[in-house]
Amino acid sequence: MDKLNLETLKSHLWESANILRGSIDASDYKNYIFGLLFLKRLSDVFDEEAEKLLKEGKSKKIALEDPDEHEFFVSPRAHWSHLTGLTHNLGDAINKANDLLEEHNRVLEGVLSATDFNDKDRLPDSTLTRLIVHFSKIQLRNGDLAEPDMLGRAYEYLIAQFADDAGKKGGEFYTPKEVVTLLVEILDPQAGMYVCDPACGSGGMLVQTVYHLKSLRQNTRNIVLHGQERNIGTWAICKMNMLLHGIAGARIEKGDTIREPKLSQKGKLIEYDVVIANPPFSLKNWGVESAESDSFGRFKYGIPPKSYGDFAFVQHMIATLKPSGRAGIILPHGVLFRGGAEGRIRRGILEEDMVEAVIGLPSNLFYGASIPASLLILNKKKPVQRKGKVFFLYGARDFLQLKNQNRLRPEDLEKIVKAYRSYATTEKYCRAVALDEIRRNDYNLNIPRYIDITEDEEPIDVQQTIDELAKLKKGRAQAEAKVEGYLKELGYKV
């Protein structure tokens, strides 16, 4: 029997979205499809493990009823086969199956029950029956998959597709993979490090960190991955994403990072080697009231404006860095030049010489935000040759223009990473700027102040222009002579 390949799985999963079209909002597809995918996967792997135990001589009772023998224990009423035998009240049955799975598997607590399947107006039995029949057509055991990480890759594909389908809401849980890859390559996390994403969405930054370690042939289990996400549905998707990628050890907290940071120990914030995030752009109502009495002392550079939460996240990330830690943050360009409280915060961070690089990206890369974004790279312990300087890079010209969205190509990513690492000057693209020059610009970090971004005009070839004009003049004279000849033939006086 042929094993399930990635393209077939992608197609099958996307078809499940077509079953839901018209019933619910596109932004909600992911919650139901991911929930059923995960439920089917757990049941299939449980059966695979049970069969292996029986072949090893274990009793049927141990193979089917001993939780210690399974990565995830699936009781009979939580099993996929139980759902396939039902025709009524399927939503309630799925909810109960999810509750049982969480009860028997502590790591799943709150993950599956975050989605309510028991809403007959949106999900009638007929729709759920079609979905269950659809998912029953594929086997998701480890032995059925053509490659070990296939489910994780298919999951990434669907997250991207749903972000596109969901439009503006997609940006709340998904950062384009190319931008994630770029930021991870710049920060270059290594085995043995502590890495955190305090606004982790569906977990793409943390997953890419693991892929980065794989590319370096380092032990992917020798890294500590933490994240926090305030949207419960997105938090659940992130947890499932981690598990489907085999990253069971990641600590993903749910809650508001600014108002209630959960990644702490003994009353102090956990510190990290690398902090990486795409916080919500210019978030309003971000928690200014709690910042004024913050028990963690995160806002040493000042309280951000009530309607712009960008520097709240930046300061949180700085507060969670080890003395040698680095951070990479995706931010709107306004953060680089807005004045008032933000200007004072920017000045404080610059004067402590933590800003290592400012990288401008093309516009229309992000779902729901056509404005160009920037990468702010912070380093608490800059190399000697980078002290007292900020590296500016204008990467907004290099991209692939698609119908609805722009995309960074592999060559664009390579160009940015190579320039950042070399720290050399390239005219109209990048250069290191001394802090004194930034002071003279009143701590404004707007890239065009330091990089000439004007387009070069095509040089004019004077002789070629003269020759072309002469040809035009000669051609006009010939045309006039022909017209004159025609008129004379017709008897007109010219």
C-alpha positions as CSV (number, residue, x, y, z in Angstrom):
1,M,0.0,0.0,0.0
2,D,1.4,3.4,-1.0
3,K,2.2,5.8,1.9
4,L,0.5,9.1,2.2
5,N,2.6,11.9,0.7
6,L,2.6,15.5,1.5
7,E,0.7,16.8,-1.6
8,T,-2.1,14.3,-1.2
9,L,-2.4,15.2,2.5
10,K,-2.5,18.9,1.7
11,S,-5.2,18.4,-0.9
12,H,-7.3,16.2,1.5
13,L,-7.0,18.7,4.3
14,W,-7.9,21.7,2.1
15,E,-11.0,19.8,0.8
16,S,-12.2,19.7,4.4
17,A,-12.3,23.5,4.2
18,N,-14.6,23.3,1.2
19,I,-17.0,21.2,3.3
20,L,-17.2,24.0,5.8
21,R,-17.6,26.9,3.3
22,G,-20.8,28.7,3.8
23,S,-21.4,27.2,7.3
24,I,-18.9,29.3,9.3
25,D,-16.5,32.2,8.8
26,A,-13.3,31.5,7.0
27,S,-11.3,32.7,10.0
28,D,-12.8,29.8,12.1
29,Y,-12.1,27.0,9.6
30,K,-8.8,26.2,11.2
31,N,-10.2,25.5,14.7
32,Y,-12.5,22.8,13.5
33,I,-10.3,21.2,10.9
34,F,-7.2,21.2,13.2
35,G,-9.3,19.7,16.0
36,L,-10.6,16.8,13.8
37,L,-7.2,16.2,12.3
38,F,-5.6,16.0,15.7
39,L,-8.4,13.7,17.0
40,K,-7.9,11.3,14.0
41,R,-4.2,11.4,14.4
42,L,-4.3,10.5,18.1
43,S,-6.7,7.5,17.4
44,D,-4.6,6.2,14.6
45,V,-1.3,6.3,16.5
46,F,-3.0,4.8,19.5
47,D,-4.1,1.8,17.4
48,E,-0.6,1.5,15.8
49,E,1.0,1.4,19.3
50,A,-1.6,-1.1,20.5
51,E,-0.8,-3.4,17.6
52,K,2.9,-3.2,18.3
53,L,2.3,-4.1,22.0
54,L,0.2,-7.1,21.0
55,K,2.9,-8.3,18.7
56,E,5.4,-8.0,21.5
57,G,3.3,-10.4,23.6
58,K,1.5,-7.9,25.8
59,S,-2.1,-8.7,26.8
60,K,-5.0,-7.0,25.1
61,K,-5.9,-5.4,28.4
62,I,-2.5,-3.8,28.7
63,A,-2.4,-2.8,25.0
64,L,-5.7,-1.1,25.0
65,E,-6.2,0.1,28.6
66,D,-2.8,0.9,30.1
67,P,-2.1,4.7,29.7
68,D,1.6,4.2,30.5
69,E,2.1,2.2,27.3
70,H,1.0,5.0,25.0
71,E,2.3,8.5,24.1
72,F,-1.4,9.6,24.2
73,F,-4.0,7.4,25.8
74,V,-7.3,7.2,23.9
75,S,-10.3,5.7,25.7
76,P,-13.1,3.9,23.7
77,R,-15.5,6.8,23.8
78,A,-12.8,9.2,22.7
79,H,-11.7,7.1,19.8
80,W,-12.4,8.0,16.2
81,S,-14.2,4.7,15.6
82,H,-16.8,5.7,18.2
83,L,-17.6,8.9,16.3
84,T,-17.9,7.1,12.9
85,G,-20.7,5.0,14.4
86,L,-22.9,8.0,15.3
87,T,-25.4,9.9,13.2
88,H,-27.0,12.3,15.8
89,N,-25.6,14.8,18.2
90,L,-22.1,14.5,16.7
91,G,-21.0,17.9,18.0
92,D,-21.7,16.9,21.6
93,A,-20.0,13.5,21.1
94,I,-16.8,15.2,19.7
95,N,-16.8,17.6,22.7
96,K,-17.0,14.7,25.1
97,A,-14.3,12.8,23.2
98,N,-12.0,15.9,23.5
99,D,-12.8,16.2,27.3
100,L,-11.8,12.6,27.8
101,L,-8.6,13.0,25.9
102,E,-7.6,16.0,28.0
103,E,-8.6,14.1,31.2
104,H,-6.3,11.2,30.3
105,N,-3.4,13.3,28.8
106,R,-2.4,16.2,30.9
107,V,-0.3,17.8,28.2
108,L,-3.6,18.3,26.2
109,E,-5.4,20.2,29.0
110,G,-7.4,23.0,27.5
111,V,-6.1,22.4,23.9
112,L,-9.0,20.4,22.4
113,S,-11.8,21.8,24.5
114,A,-10.9,25.3,23.2
115,T,-13.1,24.5,20.2
116,D,-16.9,23.9,20.7
117,F,-18.2,21.5,18.1
118,N,-21.7,21.5,19.6
119,D,-23.3,24.4,17.7
120,K,-25.9,22.9,15.4
121,D,-26.7,26.2,13.7
122,R,-23.2,26.5,12.4
123,L,-22.2,22.8,12.5
124,P,-25.3,20.6,11.9
125,D,-24.9,16.8,12.1
126,S,-24.9,16.6,8.3
127,T,-21.8,18.8,8.0
128,L,-20.0,17.0,10.8
129,T,-20.9,13.6,9.3
130,R,-19.3,14.7,6.0
131,L,-16.2,15.8,7.8
132,I,-15.9,12.6,9.7
133,V,-16.4,10.5,6.5
134,H,-13.8,12.7,4.8
135,F,-11.1,12.3,7.5
136,S,-11.9,8.5,7.7
137,K,-10.5,8.1,4.2
138,I,-6.9,8.7,5.3
139,Q,-4.7,6.8,7.8
140,L,-2.4,9.0,9.9
141,R,-0.3,6.3,11.7
142,N,3.4,6.9,11.7
143,G,3.8,4.0,9.4
144,D,1.4,5.4,6.9
145,L,3.3,8.7,6.4
146,A,5.8,9.1,3.6
147,E,8.1,11.3,5.8
148,P,8.3,11.7,9.6
149,D,7.5,15.4,9.7
150,M,4.8,15.4,7.1
151,L,1.9,16.2,9.4
152,G,3.8,19.2,10.8
153,R,4.5,20.4,7.2
154,A,0.9,19.9,6.2
155,Y,-0.1,21.8,9.3
156,E,2.1,24.8,8.3
157,Y,0.6,24.7,4.8
158,L,-3.0,24.9,6.2
159,I,-2.1,27.6,8.7
160,A,-0.8,29.7,5.8
161,Q,-3.9,28.9,3.6
162,F,-6.3,29.8,6.4
163,A,-4.4,33.1,7.1
164,D,-4.9,33.9,3.4
165,D,-8.6,32.8,3.5
166,A,-9.2,34.7,6.7
167,G,-7.9,38.0,5.3
168,K,-7.2,40.6,8.0
169,K,-7.8,38.2,10.8
170,G,-5.1,35.9,9.5
171,G,-2.3,38.3,10.6
172,E,-3.4,37.7,14.2
173,F,-2.1,34.1,14.3
174,Y,0.3,33.8,11.3
175,T,3.6,35.4,10.2
176,P,4.6,34.6,6.6
177,K,7.1,31.7,6.6
178,E,9.7,33.7,4.7
179,V,9.8,36.4,7.3
180,V,10.0,33.9,10.1
181,T,12.9,32.1,8.3
182,L,14.7,35.5,7.9
183,L,14.4,36.4,11.5
184,V,15.6,33.0,12.7
185,E,18.6,33.0,10.4
186,I,19.6,36.4,11.6
187,L,19.3,35.4,15.3
188,D,20.9,32.0,14.6
189,P,19.8,30.1,17.8
190,Q,22.0,27.2,18.8
191,A,21.5,24.0,20.8
192,G,21.5,24.5,24.5
193,M,19.8,27.9,24.3
194,Y,16.7,29.2,25.9
195,V,14.4,30.7,23.2
196,C,11.1,32.5,23.7
197,D,8.3,34.0,21.6
198,P,6.1,36.1,23.9
199,A,3.4,36.7,21.2
200,C,3.7,33.2,19.7
201,G,0.5,32.9,17.6
202,S,0.4,29.5,16.0
203,G,4.1,28.9,17.0
204,G,5.8,29.4,13.6
205,M,8.9,31.1,15.2
206,L,9.5,28.2,17.6
207,V,9.0,25.5,14.9
208,Q,11.4,27.3,12.6
209,T,14.0,27.4,15.5
210,V,13.8,23.6,15.5
211,Y,14.3,23.5,11.7
212,H,17.2,25.8,12.1
213,L,18.9,23.4,14.5
214,K,18.2,20.5,12.2
215,S,19.9,22.4,9.3
216,L,23.0,22.8,11.6
217,R,22.8,19.1,12.5
218,Q,22.4,20.0,16.1
219,N,20.3,18.1,18.7
220,T,16.8,19.5,18.4
221,R,15.9,18.3,21.8
222,N,18.7,20.2,23.4
223,I,16.9,23.5,23.4
224,V,14.3,25.2,25.7
225,L,11.3,26.7,23.8
226,H,8.8,28.9,25.5
227,G,5.9,31.0,24.3
228,Q,2.8,32.9,25.4
229,E,-0.4,33.6,23.4
230,R,-3.5,35.4,24.7
231,N,-6.0,34.2,22.1
232,I,-7.3,30.8,23.5
233,G,-8.1,29.4,20.0
234,T,-4.7,30.4,18.7
235,W,-3.0,29.1,21.8
236,A,-4.7,25.7,21.2
237,I,-3.5,25.6,17.6
238,C,0.0,26.4,18.7
239,K,0.0,23.5,21.2
240,M,-1.2,21.2,18.5
241,N,1.4,22.6,16.1
242,M,4.1,21.8,18.6
243,L,2.9,18.3,19.2
244,L,2.5,17.5,15.5
245,H,6.1,18.6,15.0
246,G,7.2,16.3,17.8
247,I,8.0,19.3,20.0
248,A,6.3,18.0,23.1
249,G,8.6,19.8,25.6
250,A,7.7,23.3,24.5
251,R,6.1,25.4,27.3
252,I,3.3,27.4,25.8
253,E,1.3,29.6,28.2
254,K,-2.0,31.2,27.6
255,G,-2.7,34.7,28.7
256,D,-1.8,38.4,28.1
257,T,1.9,38.8,28.0
258,I,1.9,42.5,29.0
259,R,-0.9,42.4,31.7
260,E,0.0,38.9,33.0
261,P,3.3,37.4,31.9
262,K,3.2,33.7,32.7
263,L,6.8,32.8,31.9
264,S,8.3,33.4,35.3
265,Q,9.9,31.6,38.2
266,K,9.9,32.6,41.9
267,G,8.4,36.0,41.0
268,K,11.0,36.9,38.4
269,L,10.8,36.7,34.6
270,I,12.7,33.9,33.0
271,E,15.6,35.1,31.0
272,Y,16.5,33.9,27.5
273,D,19.4,33.7,25.0
274,V,17.0,34.6,22.1
275,V,13.7,36.3,22.1
276,I,11.8,36.5,18.8
277,A,8.3,37.8,18.1
278,N,5.9,39.4,15.8
279,P,3.7,41.3,18.3
280,P,0.4,42.9,17.1
281,F,1.1,46.1,15.2
282,S,0.3,49.3,17.2
283,L,-2.0,47.5,19.5
284,K,-4.6,49.7,21.2
285,N,-5.8,48.9,24.7
286,W,-2.5,47.0,25.4
287,G,-2.6,47.4,29.1
288,V,-1.2,50.9,30.0
289,E,-3.1,50.7,33.3
290,S,-1.1,47.7,34.5
291,A,2.3,49.0,33.1
292,E,2.2,51.9,35.6
293,S,2.5,49.5,38.5
294,D,4.4,46.7,36.8
295,S,5.9,44.4,39.4
296,F,8.6,43.1,37.0
297,G,10.1,46.6,36.3
298,R,9.8,46.1,32.6
299,F,9.1,49.7,31.6
300,K,12.4,51.3,32.7
301,Y,12.6,53.4,29.5
302,G,9.0,54.8,29.9
303,I,5.4,54.0,29.5
304,P,4.3,53.7,25.8
305,P,1.2,55.7,24.6
306,K,-2.2,54.2,25.4
307,S,-2.9,53.5,21.7
308,Y,0.5,52.2,20.6
309,G,1.6,49.0,22.4
310,D,4.7,48.3,20.2
311,F,7.2,49.5,22.8
312,A,5.4,47.6,25.5
313,F,6.4,44.4,23.8
314,V,9.9,45.6,23.0
315,Q,10.5,46.5,26.6
316,H,9.1,43.2,27.8
317,M,11.4,41.4,25.4
318,I,14.4,43.4,26.7
319,A,13.5,42.6,30.3
320,T,13.5,38.9,29.5
321,L,17.0,38.8,27.8
322,K,20.0,37.3,29.5
323,P,23.0,39.7,29.8
324,S,24.3,38.3,26.5
325,G,20.8,37.8,25.0
326,R,19.6,39.0,21.6
327,A,16.1,39.8,20.3
328,G,14.5,40.1,16.9
329,I,11.1,41.9,16.6
330,I,8.9,42.6,13.7
331,L,7.5,46.1,14.0
332,P,5.6,48.8,12.0
333,H,7.9,51.6,10.7
334,G,6.2,54.1,12.9
335,V,8.1,52.7,15.9
336,L,11.3,53.9,14.3
337,F,10.4,57.6,14.2
338,R,7.3,58.5,16.2
339,G,8.0,61.1,18.9
340,G,6.7,61.8,22.4
341,A,6.9,58.9,24.8
342,E,8.0,56.5,22.1
343,G,10.9,58.8,21.1
344,R,12.0,58.9,24.8
345,I,11.9,55.1,25.0
346,R,13.8,54.8,21.7
347,R,16.5,57.2,23.1
348,G,16.9,55.2,26.2
349,I,17.4,51.9,24.4
350,L,19.8,53.5,21.9
351,E,21.9,55.1,24.6
352,E,22.3,51.7,26.3
353,D,23.7,50.6,22.9
354,M,21.3,47.6,22.5
355,V,20.1,48.3,18.9
356,E,22.2,46.3,16.6
357,A,20.3,46.5,13.3
358,V,17.2,48.1,11.7
359,I,16.1,46.2,8.6
360,G,13.3,47.5,6.3
361,L,11.1,45.0,4.5
362,P,8.9,45.3,1.5
363,S,5.3,46.4,1.8
364,N,2.3,44.0,1.6
365,L,4.1,40.9,3.1
366,F,1.7,40.4,6.0
367,Y,-1.9,39.3,6.1
368,G,-4.2,42.2,6.9
369,A,-1.4,44.8,6.9
370,S,-0.2,46.2,3.6
371,I,2.2,48.7,5.2
372,P,5.9,47.8,5.1
373,A,7.4,46.4,8.3
374,S,10.8,46.5,9.8
375,L,13.0,44.1,11.8
376,L,14.5,45.5,15.0
377,I,17.5,43.5,16.1
378,L,18.6,44.0,19.7
379,N,21.8,42.7,21.3
380,K,22.7,43.2,25.0
381,K,26.3,42.2,24.3
382,K,27.4,43.5,20.9
383,P,30.6,42.4,19.3
384,V,33.4,45.0,19.8
385,Q,33.2,46.1,16.1
386,R,29.5,46.8,16.4
387,K,29.5,48.8,19.6
388,G,28.4,52.4,19.3
389,K,26.8,51.7,15.9
390,V,23.5,50.7,14.3
391,F,23.4,48.7,11.1
392,F,20.7,50.0,8.7
393,L,19.5,47.9,5.7
394,Y,16.9,48.8,3.1
395,G,15.5,45.6,1.9
396,A,12.2,46.9,0.5
397,R,13.1,46.7,-3.2
398,D,13.7,42.9,-3.4
399,F,10.6,40.7,-3.5
400,L,8.3,38.7,-5.7
401,Q,5.1,40.5,-6.5
402,L,2.1,38.2,-6.5
403,K,-1.6,39.0,-7.1
404,N,-2.7,39.7,-3.6
405,Q,0.6,39.8,-1.6
406,N,4.3,40.2,-2.0
407,R,6.8,37.5,-1.0
408,L,10.4,37.3,-0.1
409,R,12.4,34.9,-2.4
410,P,15.2,32.7,-1.2
411,E,17.7,35.1,-2.9
412,D,16.2,38.1,-1.1
413,L,16.6,36.3,2.3
414,E,20.2,35.3,1.5
415,K,21.1,38.9,0.5
416,I,19.8,40.3,3.7
417,V,21.4,37.7,6.0
418,K,24.7,38.0,4.1
419,A,24.7,41.8,4.5
420,Y,23.8,41.6,8.1
421,R,26.6,39.2,8.9
422,S,29.3,40.9,6.8
423,Y,28.5,44.4,8.3
424,A,29.9,46.0,5.2
425,T,28.6,49.0,3.4
426,T,26.7,48.6,0.1
427,E,25.6,51.9,-1.6
428,K,21.8,52.5,-1.4
429,Y,21.3,49.2,0.5
430,C,23.1,49.0,3.9
431,R,25.6,50.7,6.2
432,A,26.7,50.9,9.8
433,V,25.8,54.3,11.4
434,A,27.6,55.8,14.4
435,L,25.4,56.6,17.4
436,D,26.6,60.2,17.2
437,E,24.9,60.6,13.8
438,I,21.7,59.1,15.2
439,R,21.9,61.6,18.1
440,R,22.1,64.4,15.6
441,N,18.9,63.1,14.1
442,D,17.2,63.2,17.5
443,Y,17.3,59.4,17.8
444,N,15.1,59.0,14.7
445,L,15.7,55.5,13.2
446,N,13.8,56.0,9.9
447,I,15.9,54.2,7.4
448,P,15.8,56.9,4.6
449,R,17.7,59.2,7.0
450,Y,20.7,56.9,6.8
451,I,20.3,55.1,3.5
452,D,19.8,56.9,0.1
453,I,16.8,55.0,-1.2
454,T,16.2,57.2,-4.3
455,E,16.1,55.3,-7.6
456,D,19.0,55.9,-10.0
457,E,17.9,57.6,-13.2
458,E,18.9,56.0,-16.5
459,P,21.9,57.9,-17.9
460,I,21.1,59.8,-21.1
461,D,23.1,59.0,-24.2
462,V,23.3,62.4,-25.8
463,Q,24.6,61.2,-29.2
464,Q,22.0,58.4,-29.3
465,T,19.2,61.0,-28.6
466,I,20.5,63.3,-31.4
467,D,20.6,60.4,-33.8
468,E,17.1,59.3,-32.9
469,L,15.8,62.9,-33.4
470,A,17.5,63.1,-36.7
471,K,15.9,59.8,-37.8
472,L,12.5,61.2,-36.7
473,K,13.1,64.4,-38.6
474,K,14.1,62.6,-41.8
475,G,11.2,60.2,-41.5
476,R,8.8,63.1,-41.1
477,A,10.2,64.8,-44.2
478,Q,9.9,61.7,-46.2
479,A,6.3,61.3,-45.1
480,E,5.4,64.9,-46.0
481,A,7.0,64.4,-49.4
482,K,4.9,61.3,-50.1
483,V,1.7,63.1,-49.0
484,E,2.6,66.1,-51.3
485,G,3.1,63.7,-54.2
486,Y,-0.3,62.0,-53.7
487,L,-2.0,65.4,-53.6
488,K,-0.3,66.5,-56.9
489,E,-1.4,63.3,-58.6
490,L,-5.0,64.1,-57.6
491,G,-4.7,67.6,-59.2
492,Y,-4.4,69.6,-56.0
493,K,-2.1,72.6,-55.9
494,V,0.5,72.2,-53.2
